[in-house]
Amino acid sequence: KENGMAAVFKSTSGWDDGKYYCLHNSAAQGSIVKITNNATSKTIYAKVLDVIPDIKQNAGIIIRISNAAAAELGAGENQFDCTINYIK
């Protein structure tokens, strides 16, 4: 379990098929993580595509999720406080 800030990336998938994706440094590529928006208590499951790129825009975030996933969590395009649970 991990708590911290999440950010959003633009993706064309997820809007119609309900499949959500994320970038995360600790979870293995291809694994599934449970993400909860702490402000709305909404939860989704997302597949880890890769690690978060080491660039200035990603400083201070623990996960970057697709915009379809963010919409489902009620987060819009802004950063938000989240909890991540690793699925075994």
MDAnalysis code that builds the backbone (N, CA, C; Angstrom):
import MDAnalysis as mda
import numpy as np

u = mda.Universe.empty(264, n_residues=88, atom_resindex=np.repeat(np.arange(88), 3), trajectory=True)
u.add_TopologyAttr("name", ["N", "CA", "C"] * 88)
u.add_TopologyAttr("resid", np.arange(1, 89))
u.add_TopologyAttr("resname", ["LYS", "GLU", "ASN", "GLY", "MET", "ALA", "ALA", "VAL", "PHE", "LYS", "SER", "THR", "SER", "GLY", "TRP", "ASP", "ASP", "GLY", "LYS", "TYR", "TYR", "CYS", "LEU", "HIS", "ASN", "SER", "ALA", "ALA", "GLN", "GLY", "SER", "ILE", "VAL", "LYS", "ILE", "THR", "ASN", "ASN", "ALA", "THR", "SER", "LYS", "THR", "ILE", "TYR", "ALA", "LYS", "VAL", "LEU", "ASP", "VAL", "ILE", "PRO", "ASP", "ILE", "LYS", "GLN", "ASN", "ALA", "GLY", "ILE", "ILE", "ILE", "ARG", "ILE", "SER", "ASN", "ALA", "ALA", "ALA", "ALA", "GLU", "LEU", "GLY", "ALA", "GLY", "GLU", "ASN", "GLN", "PHE", "ASP", "CYS", "THR", "ILE", "ASN", "TYR", "ILE", "LYS"])
u.atoms.positions = np.array([
    [0.851, -1.182, 0.000],
    [0.000, 0.000, 0.000],
    [0.890, 1.236, 0.000],
    [0.480, 2.260, -0.778],
    [1.273, 3.469, -0.922],
    [0.331, 4.660, -1.074],
    [0.657, 5.770, -0.439],
    [-0.139, 6.996, -0.550],
    [0.714, 8.094, -1.161],
    [0.079, 8.970, -1.955],
    [0.798, 10.073, -2.554],
    [-0.014, 10.741, -3.638],
    [0.662, 11.568, -4.423],
    [0.002, 12.322, -5.476],
    [0.035, 11.570, -6.808],
    [-1.088, 11.654, -7.510],
    [-1.207, 11.064, -8.847],
    [-1.348, 12.183, -9.864],
    [-0.869, 11.934, -11.074],
    [-1.023, 12.863, -12.188],
    [-1.615, 12.097, -13.367],
    [-1.975, 12.828, -14.408],
    [-2.722, 12.253, -15.530],
    [-1.918, 12.357, -16.822],
    [-2.046, 11.325, -17.685],
    [-1.524, 11.421, -19.046],
    [-2.655, 11.154, -20.022],
    [-2.535, 11.708, -21.213],
    [-3.586, 11.552, -22.227],
    [-3.462, 10.208, -22.930],
    [-4.604, 9.556, -23.082],
    [-4.668, 8.253, -23.738],
    [-5.955, 8.186, -24.539],
    [-5.931, 7.446, -25.629],
    [-7.146, 7.288, -26.426],
    [-7.933, 6.052, -26.012],
    [-7.337, 5.193, -25.178],
    [-8.044, 3.985, -24.757],
    [-8.662, 4.173, -23.382],
    [-9.617, 3.324, -23.058],
    [-10.252, 3.358, -21.761],
    [-11.624, 4.006, -21.769],
    [-11.855, 4.918, -22.703],
    [-13.131, 5.627, -22.703],
    [-14.288, 4.695, -23.007],
    [-14.131, 3.805, -23.964],
    [-15.224, 2.915, -24.343],
    [-15.049, 1.497, -23.815],
    [-13.793, 1.052, -23.681],
    [-13.576, -0.342, -23.295],
    [-13.403, -0.547, -21.796],
    [-13.324, 0.549, -21.023],
    [-13.210, 0.428, -19.567],
    [-11.875, -0.111, -19.094],
    [-10.845, -0.070, -19.947],
    [-9.509, -0.529, -19.559],
    [-8.662, 0.684, -19.207],
    [-8.058, 0.645, -18.026],
    [-7.304, 1.784, -17.530],
    [-5.832, 1.435, -17.389],
    [-4.983, 2.433, -17.625],
    [-3.545, 2.217, -17.642],
    [-2.842, 3.231, -16.750],
    [-1.626, 2.857, -16.310],
    [-0.851, 3.762, -15.466],
    [0.640, 3.542, -15.673],
    [1.410, 4.513, -15.191],
    [2.866, 4.429, -15.133],
    [3.228, 4.463, -13.655],
    [4.083, 3.539, -13.222],
    [4.426, 3.442, -11.802],
    [5.834, 2.872, -11.668],
    [6.601, 3.375, -10.708],
    [7.995, 2.953, -10.570],
    [8.200, 1.689, -9.750],
    [7.276, 1.335, -8.856],
    [7.480, 0.180, -7.980],
    [6.828, -1.098, -8.485],
    [5.666, -0.975, -9.089],
    [4.945, -2.160, -9.563],
    [5.554, -2.660, -10.871],
    [5.525, -3.960, -11.056],
    [6.100, -4.568, -12.261],
    [5.259, -4.246, -13.490],
    [5.936, -4.073, -14.612],
    [5.246, -3.835, -15.879],
    [4.300, -4.995, -16.153],
    [3.061, -4.684, -16.526],
    [2.057, -5.704, -16.806],
    [1.215, -6.081, -15.601],
    [1.610, -5.636, -14.406],
    [0.823, -5.962, -13.214],
    [-0.378, -5.023, -13.103],
    [-1.270, -5.352, -12.193],
    [-2.477, -4.564, -11.968],
    [-2.390, -3.925, -10.586],
    [-2.742, -2.638, -10.508],
    [-2.782, -1.937, -9.231],
    [-4.182, -1.383, -9.006],
    [-4.576, -1.320, -7.754],
    [-5.857, -0.730, -7.354],
    [-5.573, 0.703, -6.922],
    [-6.265, 1.667, -7.546],
    [-6.034, 3.084, -7.277],
    [-7.314, 3.692, -6.720],
    [-7.196, 4.356, -5.577],
    [-8.343, 5.014, -4.952],
    [-8.074, 6.510, -4.865],
    [-9.030, 7.307, -5.350],
    [-8.971, 8.754, -5.192],
    [-9.423, 9.044, -3.766],
    [-8.537, 9.555, -2.914],
    [-8.869, 9.766, -1.508],
    [-9.935, 10.843, -1.298],
    [-10.108, 11.747, -2.254],
    [-11.116, 12.803, -2.125],
    [-12.527, 12.296, -2.430],
    [-12.638, 11.372, -3.404],
    [-13.960, 10.893, -3.830],
    [-14.263, 9.477, -3.348],
    [-13.254, 8.765, -2.869],
    [-13.354, 7.352, -2.459],
    [-13.684, 6.414, -3.620],
    [-13.556, 6.900, -4.855],
    [-13.772, 6.047, -6.024],
    [-12.511, 5.237, -6.290],
    [-12.697, 4.014, -6.793],
    [-11.587, 3.093, -7.015],
    [-11.648, 2.506, -8.418],
    [-10.471, 2.309, -9.010],
    [-10.352, 1.600, -10.287],
    [-9.171, 0.639, -10.200],
    [-9.079, -0.243, -11.164],
    [-7.921, -1.121, -11.335],
    [-7.265, -0.732, -12.646],
    [-5.945, -0.591, -12.634],
    [-5.222, -0.166, -13.836],
    [-4.016, -1.067, -14.088],
    [-3.719, -1.263, -15.361],
    [-2.555, -2.056, -15.760],
    [-1.338, -1.150, -15.856],
    [-0.224, -1.602, -15.281],
    [1.024, -0.836, -15.319],
    [1.687, -1.036, -16.681],
    [1.882, 0.065, -17.414],
    [2.515, -0.013, -18.735],
    [4.031, 0.091, -18.649],
    [4.523, 0.951, -17.757],
    [5.964, 1.213, -17.694],
    [6.247, 2.048, -16.451],
    [7.508, 2.463, -16.299],
    [7.890, 3.346, -15.196],
    [7.566, 4.793, -15.554],
    [7.501, 5.647, -14.545],
    [7.272, 7.075, -14.753],
    [8.572, 7.691, -15.273],
    [8.531, 8.407, -16.392],
    [9.754, 9.041, -16.911],
    [10.346, 10.016, -15.893],
    [11.659, 10.063, -15.826],
    [12.361, 10.926, -14.880],
    [12.522, 12.321, -15.477],
    [11.410, 13.085, -15.459],
    [11.419, 14.458, -15.960],
    [10.802, 15.374, -14.902],
    [11.016, 16.670, -15.059],
    [10.599, 17.649, -14.049],
    [9.097, 17.597, -13.761],
    [8.265, 17.386, -14.767],
    [6.812, 17.363, -14.583],
    [6.358, 16.226, -13.670],
    [7.190, 15.200, -13.515],
    [6.816, 14.039, -12.699],
    [7.365, 14.096, -11.277],
    [8.033, 15.180, -10.927],
    [8.595, 15.311, -9.576],
    [7.466, 15.326, -8.553],
    [7.583, 14.489, -7.541],
    [6.620, 14.471, -6.446],
    [5.395, 13.610, -6.642],
    [5.277, 12.952, -7.794],
    [4.120, 12.067, -7.983],
    [4.557, 10.611, -7.833],
    [3.605, 9.763, -7.416],
    [3.917, 8.340, -7.247],
    [3.324, 7.490, -8.357],
    [2.375, 8.064, -9.117],
    [1.747, 7.328, -10.211],
    [1.212, 8.323, -11.224],
    [1.198, 7.914, -12.482],
    [0.592, 8.706, -13.551],
    [-0.439, 7.797, -14.209],
    [-1.700, 8.239, -14.270],
    [-2.782, 7.408, -14.797],
    [-3.355, 8.007, -16.074],
    [-4.010, 7.164, -16.863],
    [-4.619, 7.637, -18.110],
    [-5.771, 8.580, -17.793],
    [-6.086, 9.467, -18.745],
    [-7.159, 10.431, -18.517],
    [-8.515, 9.752, -18.363],
    [-8.726, 8.608, -19.009],
    [-9.980, 7.866, -18.827],
    [-10.081, 7.343, -17.395],
    [-8.958, 6.878, -16.848],
    [-8.945, 6.412, -15.457],
    [-9.211, 7.570, -14.508],
    [-8.614, 8.723, -14.778],
    [-8.823, 9.900, -13.935],
    [-10.283, 10.341, -13.952],
    [-10.904, 10.289, -15.130],
    [-12.310, 10.660, -15.243],
    [-13.178, 9.720, -14.410],
    [-12.878, 8.430, -14.458],
    [-13.633, 7.443, -13.682],
    [-13.474, 7.680, -12.174],
    [-12.305, 8.162, -11.779],
    [-12.038, 8.446, -10.365],
    [-12.572, 9.811, -9.925],
    [-13.104, 10.589, -10.874],
    [-13.617, 11.913, -10.552],
    [-12.519, 12.936, -10.316],
    [-11.363, 12.733, -10.949],
    [-10.211, 13.601, -10.706],
    [-9.995, 14.652, -11.789],
    [-10.614, 14.516, -12.933],
    [-10.371, 15.460, -14.022],
    [-8.938, 15.368, -14.510],
    [-8.349, 16.512, -14.850],
    [-6.981, 16.540, -15.379],
    [-5.968, 16.991, -14.334],
    [-6.404, 17.222, -13.116],
    [-5.530, 17.756, -12.077],
    [-4.862, 16.642, -11.273],
    [-3.779, 16.987, -10.592],
    [-3.166, 16.041, -9.665],
    [-4.109, 15.833, -8.491],
    [-4.049, 14.648, -7.892],
    [-4.914, 14.361, -6.753],
    [-4.235, 13.373, -5.818],
    [-4.687, 13.355, -4.567],
    [-4.159, 12.462, -3.544],
    [-4.785, 11.085, -3.725],
    [-3.954, 10.049, -3.738],
    [-4.476, 8.711, -3.973],
    [-3.811, 7.681, -3.070],
    [-4.428, 6.511, -3.034],
    [-3.874, 5.348, -2.360],
    [-3.755, 4.250, -3.407],
    [-2.592, 3.590, -3.429],
    [-2.353, 2.499, -4.378],
    [-2.189, 1.212, -3.581],
    [-2.908, 0.168, -4.006],
    [-2.755, -1.151, -3.425],
    [-2.232, -2.071, -4.518],
    [-1.208, -2.837, -4.192],
    [-0.627, -3.766, -5.149],
    [-1.417, -5.059, -5.132],
    [-1.806, -5.540, -6.297],
    [-2.571, -6.772, -6.427],
    [-1.587, -7.920, -6.673],
    [-1.756, -9.011, -5.958],
    [-0.867, -10.167, -6.126],
    [-1.455, -11.175, -7.067],
])
